[in-house]
Structures are given as C-alpha cells and as structure tokens.
Amino acid sequence: MEAARRRGLARLQLRWPARRQELALRAASDVRVGELCEAYETACAALDYWLHSAASIAPERIEEYRSLIIATEEDVLALINPRTEGTPPRRR
C-alpha cells in the first residue's frame, strides 16, 4: 500500500474509530476503497495547505476541499456499509 493510501486510511480510522478494522480490511481487499483512501489523504493535505495559505483564493479552496473530503467520506461509507454494499459511489 502506498504511503498516501496508508495516511488516508489512518485519517479515516481516526474519523471513525469503531470501524478501524473494517476500514483496514476493505482498503486491503477492495481497490476502490484503497483509491478513496489515497484521494482522502490528498484532499486533506490540500485542505491543510489552504488553511495555512495567505492567498486571496484560500477561502474558496478551503470550501472546495472541505466539500471534496465530505464527498469522499460518503463514498467510502457507501462501499463499506453492508446495507449499501454493491452500490456504486455517487458521481461528482
């Protein structure tokens, strides 16, 4: 597993501690979940960057990445939630 995927997985496990094991198993066995972990890390790192930026577009980018993080969380939950298993993640 790539470093970004591991970091994204760790962030998601901190976000949902009760689902740590489930997240780890699915990230290791489901390519889509692994890719979403990587995307989650990328979005979180970008949000951190923009939160500390003095650029005039920072507020717009902050909202953009917060929305992306929320959407990625929803996609991960859709893939690991047994009630919605098999349901493809929503399209952006």
N, C-alpha and C positions, 0 to 999 in steps of 0.2 A: 504494500500500500504506500502510495506516495506521501511525502511529508504534509502537503496541503490537505490531502484526504484525512490523514490522521488528526491534524489540527481541527479540521471541520467536524470530524466525528467527536473529538473531545469537547468542542464547544456545544454540540448538540447534546452530548451526555450530561454536561453541566446544566444545560437548559431544561432537560427532562431526566433528572436523576433516577426516577423509578423505572425508566426504560433503557438504562445504560447497557445492560446485557443484550436486550433485544436489538438495540441500535448496532452494537458491535457485531452481532451475528449477521444481521441483514447487510451491513456495509461490507462484510467479508464475502457474503454469498450472492449478493444482488448488485450487479454492475451499476444499475440506475441509482441505487442508494449511495454507493461509493462516489459516483459522479456528483450527486447532490451534496454530499459532504464536502467535496472539493469546491463546488460552487458556493456553498455556505461560507467556507473559510475565505474565499476570495472576496465575497460581498462584505463580510465582517471586517476584513483587513482594510478594504476600501472605505468603509464607514469610519473606522478609526482614523484613517488618513484625513478624511474630510472634516471630522470633528475637531482636528487639531490644525486645520488649514485656515489661513487668513484670507484666502481667495474670496472674491466677491460672489462667486458662484457656489461657495460652500453650502449655504442653506438649501439650495436646490438639490445639490448632490447628496446631502445628508438625507433628505426626504426620499430621494430616488433609491438610495441603498437601504434605507430602513424598509421601504416597500418591498424591495427585492429579497431582503432577509426574511420578512414575514411570508412572502410567497414561497420561498424555498422551504421554510419550516412546514408550511401547509402541504407541499409536495412530498416531503419526507414522511409526514404523518399519514398521508394518503397511501403511501407504499407499505408502511409497516403496520397500519391499523388493520386487524383481522376483518373488521366489518366491511372495509373497503378494499381488501386485498384483491388485486387483479384490476382494479380501476386505475386507468392511466392518470398521471398527474394532470392537473388543469394546464391549459396552454396560456402563455403570457402574450 
